[in-house]
Amino acid sequence: MLEIAVEHVKRVRSVVHKRLESNHALEPVPNADREPGHALTGNRITQSWIRCLNEYQLDPGACNDPEVVSPSELQARQEGLADLQAVAKVEMANLYQQLAGSGYAIMLTDRDGVLLNYFGDPAFTHAASKTGLMPGALWSERAQGTNGMGTCLFEQRPLTVHQDEHYLSRNIGLSCAAAPIFDHEGELVGVLDASGESRLAQQHTLALVSMSVQMIENRVFLHQFRHEYIVRFHNRPEFVGTLSEGAIALSVTGKVLAATRCALFQLGLHCRSEIVGRDISELFNVTFCGLVDSSIRKAFHPVPIFETRSGARFFAVMYQPVANTGARSPVRGGPDAGMPARLAKPAGTPLDALHFGDPSMSASVDTAKRVLERKVAVLLYGETGTGKEMFARAAHLSSSRASRPFVAINCASIPEALIESELFGYRSGAFTGASKEGQRGKLLQANGGTLFLDEIGDMPVTLQARLLRVLEEREVIPLGGDTPIKLDIHLISATHCDLQQKIGQGTFREDLYYRLQGVTITLPPLRERADRRALIRHLAGEESDEGSPVEIDEQLLALLDRQRWPGNVRQLPTCCAP
């Protein structure tokens, strides 16, 4: 090991000196960054080595103990980033579970490189403490030379530093993947890092770290602006509420207060100054009040809006400010005090908006509301088109999980050969044709939120046993993996089939059935709903253009009311469209 360290020191000094002697510090020197069997990532690492040797005057062979701040200073730094810490701990635990068994530790630093929090693989923890991977240790580039956390802080972009790319010889056993964390003003606040003793530089690990950072930034944003109006949008409606959505915080007058990095990316903007302070109508073809009204008419489903600059279509949901208690939910009416009186919010939740007085639907809503905050699985029965997914989404948005993911999967629409990987995810190389980055399955995508399994009766029997185990043990193992990942989901399933009949036929597991039906809710067909006329009027208004409401006279309403509606609620909009 000593011989390797000596060779590393020689090599660092040689590369730096050759680069400086070329008088072209930004151009590569032939073979300066190479040695048999290994190639450095080039300029980035070499430039960092130059900073370490010339600017910081660090000895690459230094063996002195790492610098560690006092316990009181560490506590002060942790308290100063309390919001970030609270969110990051959840994502760090999720990331650690995904990488568990691969010898990685997950670390969070502040903007100065002080390590605030640490999740370590037991096999790596002891060795890590010797290199200074412990809370309070300083991992800036100036203190520790080229390393994942410190160099990421300097360059402010995701990167890997693999083994002998490190500057200090004592760190060459580490493989690091790090990504910067920014606040809503674009200021660097810290770094999330995964470090281990892997012999292979894994871009897969960097991808997972970057995804975790994106989730952290989004959730910190939603928390910090929970008392403001928030528009969450994406160019695909199913991605609203997921990792890649954009979010914009608005004042009660419709002025932009802040936006996430994803929002800027979605809109093709490069700087927050291009959006902050502007009216929402300058960005999209809607007014603030119009977007609120659209949210009311569409009953919390993403509504189409168009960017004014390019005409690009997006889908958006307007979220109301969080009260002192309760979860953020989509606007079911206008803003609170300070907004026009015609937009005053009616009481109730998204679930309450699903009916207009029908006793059966009212009872179903009351049942769902009673179990919202309990870990009780919900099984929805109903004919095709009765609005089972709409009901599930409303239940999610009415719960304390409203700001977390809602992930829907139709068990009947995915080929049997693909449904296992879609649901459980897979590790890199799990099977022929698998993405080299692997894939997070729907179960993990829904972690912390709600998973909706539509047409559960069509799930292949071979997968039913795996799903049962997940529900019993509350953990999932991706295909090709061997380490279980803890799972926290609210499960809602739906079917139009008679599951008891399927059990008798041997095509559905009885033990899974009883696990799914913690509470059973049956949605009535449209022909049996007592609020049919009110629902028809509501959907007619929902389908009409803004400013041009559709009026239905009594004769037409009576005709529509007499229809059998075999397509149920799903059929209504096609008949009510102007």
Sequence and secondary structure as in RCSB ss.txt:
>XXXX:A:sequence
MLEIAVEHVKRVRSVVHKRLESNHALEPVPNADREPGHALTGNRITQSWIRCLNEYQLDPGACNDPEVVSPSELQ
ARQEGLADLQAVAKVEMANLYQQLAGSGYAIMLTDRDGVLLNYFGDPAFTHAASKTGLMPGALWSERAQGTNGMG
TCLFEQRPLTVHQDEHYLSRNIGLSCAAAPIFDHEGELVGVLDASGESRLAQQHTLALVSMSVQMIENRVFLHQF
RHEYIVRFHNRPEFVGTLSEGAIALSVTGKVLAATRCALFQLGLHCRSEIVGRDISELFNVTFCGLVDSSIRKAF
HPVPIFETRSGARFFAVMYQPVANTGARSPVRGGPDAGMPARLAKPAGTPLDALHFGDPSMSASVDTAKRVLERK
VAVLLYGETGTGKEMFARAAHLSSSRASRPFVAINCASIPEALIESELFGYRSGAFTGASKEGQRGKLLQANGGT
LFLDEIGDMPVTLQARLLRVLEEREVIPLGGDTPIKLDIHLISATHCDLQQKIGQGTFREDLYYRLQGVTITLPP
LRERADRRALIRHLAGEESDEGSPVEIDEQLLALLDRQRWPGNVRQLPTCCAP
>XXXX:A:secstr
 HHHHHHHHHHHHHHHHHHHHTT TTS  TTTTEETTEE  THHHHHHHHIIIIIS   TT      B  HHHHH
HHHHHTHHHHHHHHHHHHHHHHHHTTTTEEEEEEETT BEEEEEE HHHHHHHHHHT STTBB  HHHH S HHH
HHHHHTS EEEEGGGSSSGGGTT EEEEEEEE TTS EEEEEEEEE  SS  HHHHHHHHHHHHHHHHHHHHHHT
TTSEEEEEESSGGGTTSTT EEEEE TTSBEEEE HHHHHHHT   GGGTTT BHHHHBSS HHHHHHHHHHTTT
S EEEEBTTT  EEEEEEE    SSS   B SS  STTS GGG   SS GGGGG SS HHHHHHHHHHHHTTTTT
  EEEE  TTS HHHHHHHHHHTSTTTTS EEEEETTTS HHHHHHHHHEE TTSSTT  TT EE HHHHTTTSE
EEEETGGGS HHHHHHHHHHHHHTEE  BT  S EE   EEEEEESS HHHHHHHTSS HHHHHHH SEEEE   
GGG TTHHHHHHHHHHHHSBTTB     HHHHHHHHT   TTGGGGHHHHH  
